[in-house]
């Protein structure tokens, strides 16, 4: 009889400068509610014996549908005033993956990424072709204005004002919000998914780590599943997600040691700011970050916890 595993699910809602004095009690309560809803959606799949893939999709969809995160509904504005979305997903049982970048009309990019993963003729697609294929495959499409939110519009205006001389914009001063989830199901299979609107005021055509397998998303059953959040250029240069797996596979590190080395040393030494969530083949979770804060949480058969800073948050 095949071994049955105890499920684990871990999520993030972005990392960056999250100062306590700048996060109102009302906003914080709404954010925590959505994080809890994401955990509940993913756990419902896992408790019913569903797959890790379906669980991470369910968890990420909740966050994509929230205006409080930089993914889906709450996506930031690019330099041309549009929302350009990206997402990726990976199945640790077979190393299949799907990814998309610079789509502008797909309501839930993570579900489209899953559709790409299930095909044999493609892993990644970008631009207008991503919207066209998503439509062919029956995914919900919306007008780009559907992703508009007052907060992100104001953030974009501030970014434009700071960037009028074309100098590099210090994105660490802007609220992040990339979302992601990792899971282990009752069969011991791992999966990871990530979704984002990218960087505020980003150059049109820019692609971040959330769309790149091995950088922002990675999963393989014998090691771990990882989803990253932060300034994408650093995560791509450090191939953070697969780096964690490689440290476990080839250097024999634990998930905790590998994640901390990846974020605080390998990625951090480049100047990177952000974090990751991960789960290993035994269901252990990790939520390492080197930024001021990271929206995150996890659930397993024993407990459910949510954090912004170091101490557990209470709903």
Buried (B, 14 or more C-beta within 10 A) or exposed (E): EEEEBEBBBBBBBBBBBBEEEEBEEEEBEBBBBBBBBBBBBBBBBBEEEBBBBBBBBBBBBBBBBBBBBBBBBBBBBBBEEBBBBBBBBBBBBEEBBBBBBBBBBBBBBBBBBBBBBEEEEEBBBBBEEBBBBBEEEEBEBBEBEEBBBEEBEEBBEBBBEBBEEEEEBEBBEBBBBBBBBBBBBBBBBBBBBBBBBBBBBBEEEBBBBBBBBBBBBBBBBEBBBBBBBBBBBBBBBBBBBBBBBBBBBEEEBBBBBBBBBBBBEBBBEEEBBBBBBBBBBEBBBBBBBBBBBBBBBBBBEEEBBBBBBEEEBEE
